[in-house]
């Protein structure tokens, strides 16, 4: 299957399971009523892991970022719009409908209760909220209030199935720096998550062979982590540039030096 092919038709798979040999990355809006998540059958994926847009607080024009090496401060307004309540409700409804097990949604603190309400309204089970602590997170550049050095991960579950994960008695927080400041790998998406962070989540909440859904694939980091650990992946990305970047990364093309897209990722296979 090609990442550039039309959206798959997983709803026709035997037993309602989405049959993906390796990975599918659809170019389009995940909430499209025909080619988006609506095309997936009920309980057709194992786990949902996604990083959707945040609320207005994270999308203000005054958003600034400081380069930790040069100390240069630049304006960094996000290029995509904040999430709407209609979008949140749609994503929650589909996530609860298609998932067999876990639903993990990255969120800022202000959005946690909103995601809980949306997931429970769709019939899902809110479990708890995890915290990703970022030791090298951006300081509060105005100096007039505490900086935010963490992000939340809403942990929910499909209804009527038993909770099970691979983390044992681990606590619900992860301390990990962002790729932006400590890694030799340059970020290619403005809200890109570290591969190691996604590897931790995939390892703890999924099993080998599981199918992971990400409705907001971005630069493809969730897919990379999934394939590195022997899982399968299906996702959507509506931005043509990010879809192209994610496709290159998932295919392993970034292992080949290129000026516009440097990376240390090796080949991890591709769609078949």
C-alpha positions in Angstrom: 0.0 0.0 0.0 1.3 3.4 -0.8 1.2 6.3 1.6 0.1 8.5 -1.3 -2.8 6.2 -2.2 -6.4 7.1 -1.6 -7.6 6.3 2.0 -7.8 2.7 2.7 -11.1 0.9 3.2 -10.4 -0.9 6.4 -14.1 -1.2 7.3 -14.3 -4.0 4.8 -11.8 -6.2 6.6 -12.9 -9.5 8.0 -14.1 -9.2 11.6 -14.1 -5.4 11.4 -10.4 -5.2 12.0 -8.4 -2.7 9.9 -6.0 -4.8 7.8 -2.8 -2.8 7.4 0.3 -4.8 6.5 2.7 -2.1 7.7 1.5 1.5 7.5 -0.9 3.8 5.8 -0.7 7.6 6.0 -3.7 9.3 4.4 -3.4 12.9 3.1 -6.6 14.6 4.1 -8.8 15.8 7.0 -9.4 13.1 9.6 -12.9 14.4 10.1 -13.9 14.2 6.4 -17.2 12.4 6.5 -16.3 10.1 3.7 -12.5 9.6 3.6 -11.6 10.3 7.2 -12.1 8.4 10.4 -15.7 7.7 9.4 -14.2 5.2 6.9 -12.9 3.0 9.8 -15.1 0.3 11.2 -16.0 0.0 14.8 -13.3 -1.5 17.0 -11.0 -1.7 13.9 -7.8 -0.4 15.6 -6.1 -1.4 18.8 -4.9 1.9 20.2 -5.2 5.6 19.5 -2.2 7.8 20.2 -2.4 11.4 19.0 -1.3 15.0 19.5 -4.2 17.2 18.2 -4.1 21.0 18.2 -4.3 22.6 21.6 -6.5 25.4 22.9 -6.2 29.2 22.3 -3.5 29.6 25.0 -1.0 27.7 22.8 -1.9 29.5 19.6 -1.5 33.2 20.4 0.5 35.4 18.1 2.8 36.4 20.9 4.2 32.9 21.3 7.9 33.2 21.5 10.8 30.7 21.6 14.4 31.1 22.8 17.2 29.3 21.1 19.1 27.6 24.0 22.5 27.9 22.2 22.3 31.5 20.8 19.7 32.9 23.3 18.0 34.4 20.3 14.3 35.0 20.9 11.9 34.7 17.9 8.2 34.9 17.3 6.8 31.4 16.9 3.0 31.5 16.3 1.7 28.1 15.3 0.9 27.7 11.6 -2.3 25.7 12.3 -5.5 26.7 14.0 -6.5 25.9 17.6 -8.9 23.0 18.1 -12.6 23.7 18.1 -15.1 22.1 20.4 -16.8 20.5 17.3 -13.5 19.0 16.3 -12.8 17.7 19.8 -16.2 16.1 20.0 -15.7 14.5 16.6 -12.3 13.1 17.4 -13.4 11.8 20.8 -16.4 10.1 19.2 -14.4 8.3 16.5 -11.6 7.4 18.9 -14.0 5.7 21.3 -15.8 4.0 18.4 -12.8 2.6 16.6 -10.5 1.7 19.4 -10.3 -1.7 21.0 -8.2 -0.5 24.0 -6.3 2.6 24.9 -6.8 6.2 23.8 -3.9 8.6 24.5 -4.4 12.3 23.7 -1.7 14.9 24.3 -3.2 18.1 25.8 -2.3 21.2 27.7 -3.6 21.3 31.2 -6.4 23.7 30.2 -7.7 21.0 27.8 -7.6 17.9 30.0 -11.1 18.3 31.5 -12.5 19.2 28.0 -11.1 16.0 26.6 -12.3 13.9 29.5 -15.8 15.3 29.0 -15.8 14.7 25.3 -14.5 11.1 25.7 -17.0 10.2 28.4 -19.8 11.8 26.4 -18.8 9.4 23.5 -19.1 6.5 25.9 -15.4 6.1 26.6 -13.7 5.5 30.0 -11.4 8.2 31.3 -8.6 6.6 33.3 -6.2 9.3 34.4 -3.8 12.0 33.1 -0.1 11.4 32.7 2.5 14.1 32.7 5.4 14.6 30.3 8.0 16.7 32.2 10.4 18.6 29.9 13.6 19.5 31.7 14.6 21.8 28.8 11.2 23.3 28.2 11.0 26.9 27.3 11.4 29.3 30.2 8.9 32.1 30.8 10.6 34.7 28.7 8.6 37.6 30.2 9.9 36.7 33.7 6.6 37.7 35.3 5.1 34.2 36.0 6.2 30.5 36.2 7.0 28.8 32.9 5.2 25.7 31.7 7.6 22.8 31.7 5.2 20.0 31.0 2.5 18.6 28.8 -0.4 16.3 29.8 -1.4 13.0 28.2 -5.1 12.1 28.7 -5.3 8.4 29.2 -8.7 6.9 28.3 -10.0 3.4 27.3 -12.6 1.8 25.1 -15.7 0.8 27.0 -16.4 -2.7 28.3 -12.9 -4.1 27.9 -10.4 -4.8 30.6 -7.5 -2.4 31.3 -4.1 -3.8 30.5 -0.8 -2.3 29.8 2.9 -3.3 29.8 4.1 -0.7 32.3 3.6 -2.7 35.5 3.6 -0.4 38.5 5.2 2.6 36.8 4.0 6.0 37.8 2.2 8.2 35.3 4.9 10.6 34.4 7.8 10.7 31.9 10.8 13.0 32.3 12.4 13.6 28.9 13.9 16.6 27.1 12.5 17.8 23.8 14.4 17.0 20.6 14.7 20.7 19.9 17.4 21.5 22.4 19.2 18.3 23.3 19.2 16.2 20.2 21.2 16.4 17.0 18.0 15.7 15.1 16.4 19.0 14.1 12.7 19.2 14.5 10.7 19.3 11.3 7.3 20.1 12.9 6.6 23.0 15.2 5.0 20.7 17.9 7.0 17.6 17.1 7.4 15.1 20.0 10.6 13.2 20.7 10.9 9.7 19.2 12.0 8.3 22.5 8.9 9.7 24.2 6.7 8.0 21.6 8.7 4.8 21.9 7.9 4.8 25.7 4.2 5.2 25.1 4.0 2.6 22.3 5.9 0.1 24.4 3.7 0.6 27.4 0.3 0.7 25.9 0.5 -1.5 22.8 1.7 -5.0 21.9 3.7 -6.3 18.9 1.4 -6.4 15.8 -1.1 -3.9 17.2 -2.6 -1.3 14.9 -2.0 2.3 16.1 -4.2 5.2 14.9 -3.0 8.8 14.8 -5.6 11.2 13.4 -3.1 14.1 13.5 0.1 12.5 12.2 2.2 15.7 11.7 5.7 14.7 10.8 5.1 11.0 11.5 6.8 10.5 14.8 4.1 8.2 16.2 4.3 6.1 13.1 8.1 5.8 13.4 7.8 4.6 17.0 5.1 2.2 16.0 7.1 0.6 13.2 10.4 0.6 15.2 8.6 -1.6 17.8 6.9 -3.9 15.4 3.5 -2.4 15.4 1.4 -1.2 12.5 0.1 2.3 11.8 -2.7 4.2 10.1 -3.1 7.9 10.2 -4.2 11.2 8.6 -2.4 14.4 8.0 -4.1 17.2 6.1 -1.1 19.5 5.5 0.5 18.5 2.2 4.0 19.6 3.4 3.9 17.7 6.6 2.4 14.7 4.9 5.3 14.7 2.5 7.8 15.1 5.4 6.1 12.2 7.3 6.2 10.0 4.3 9.9 10.5 3.8 10.6 9.9 7.5 8.6 6.8 7.7 10.1 5.4 4.5 13.6 6.0 6.0 14.5 8.5 3.2 15.9 10.9 5.8 18.8 8.6 6.4 20.1 10.0 3.1 21.6 13.5 3.8 19.6 16.3 2.3 20.0 20.0 3.0 16.3 20.7 3.6 15.7 17.6 5.8 18.7 16.4 7.8 18.0 13.4 10.0 19.7 10.5 11.8 16.8 8.1 11.4 17.6 4.9 9.6 15.2 3.0 7.4 12.4 1.3 9.2 10.5 0.0 6.3 7.5 1.4 4.4 4.0 0.7 3.3 3.5 -2.4 1.2 
